[in-house]
Amino acid sequence: MGIQSEKEVIPFAKFKDDKWYMKEDKPFIDIKTYRKKQKMITIRDTQLEDEHYYVLVESDIKPYYLKKLLSESIFDNEIRTK
């Protein structure tokens, strides 16, 4: 994750082995996603640091979106018992 300038990408964090690693000399940036219909989002007091910056992204995800993404075949009894 970073900022792209005209000449290069300036990295703030790197994703490796299922984990984000923050660059020591860069600000901490956290991306928070909330649903379009939500009226409020919260950030816990442990996340309120002077050097933390937040990007808030509004999404319009339909309810039960995972159900539509997953194939019925993965719920098949025959597959689970193998």
C-alpha positions in Angstrom: 0.0 0.0 0.0 1.4 3.4 -0.9 1.0 6.5 -2.9 1.8 6.6 -6.6 3.6 9.7 -7.8 4.4 10.5 -11.4 7.7 8.6 -11.2 7.3 5.9 -8.5 5.2 4.2 -5.9 6.0 5.3 -2.4 5.2 2.3 -0.1 3.8 2.7 3.3 3.2 -1.0 4.0 3.9 -4.4 2.5 1.6 -7.4 2.5 3.6 -10.7 3.0 2.6 -14.1 4.4 -1.0 -13.0 5.2 0.2 -10.0 7.3 0.7 -6.3 6.8 4.2 -4.9 7.6 4.4 -1.1 8.1 7.4 0.8 6.9 9.2 2.3 9.9 9.8 5.7 8.3 6.2 6.2 6.9 2.9 7.1 8.6 0.5 4.4 9.7 -2.5 4.3 7.3 -5.5 2.1 8.0 -8.4 1.6 5.6 -11.8 1.3 7.1 -14.8 0.1 5.0 -18.3 0.8 6.0 -21.7 0.1 4.4 -23.6 2.8 2.6 -26.5 2.5 5.0 -24.4 2.8 8.1 -25.0 5.9 10.1 -21.9 5.7 12.3 -18.4 4.1 12.4 -16.2 3.9 15.4 -12.5 3.7 16.1 -11.4 2.4 19.5 -9.3 4.4 21.8 -6.3 2.0 21.2 -6.4 3.2 17.6 -6.2 6.9 18.3 -2.6 7.7 17.8 -1.1 11.0 16.5 0.7 9.2 13.7 -2.3 7.1 12.5 -4.2 8.2 9.4 -7.5 6.6 8.3 -9.0 6.2 4.8 -12.8 5.7 5.0 -14.3 3.8 2.1 -18.1 3.6 1.6 -19.2 0.3 0.1 -22.6 -0.9 -1.2 -22.3 -4.6 -0.5 -25.5 -6.5 -0.7 -26.6 -8.6 2.3 -25.4 -12.2 2.1 -22.9 -11.4 -0.6 -20.7 -14.3 0.5 -23.5 -16.8 -0.1 -23.8 -15.7 -3.7 -20.0 -15.9 -4.2 -19.7 -19.5 -2.9 -20.8 -22.4 -5.0 -23.4 -24.7 -3.6 -21.0 -27.6 -4.3 -18.8 -26.7 -1.4 -21.6 -27.4 0.9 -22.2 -30.9 -0.5 -22.0 -33.6 2.2 -19.9 -35.8 -0.1 -17.1 -33.2 -0.3 -17.0 -32.6 3.5 -16.6 -36.3 4.4 -13.6 -36.9 2.2 
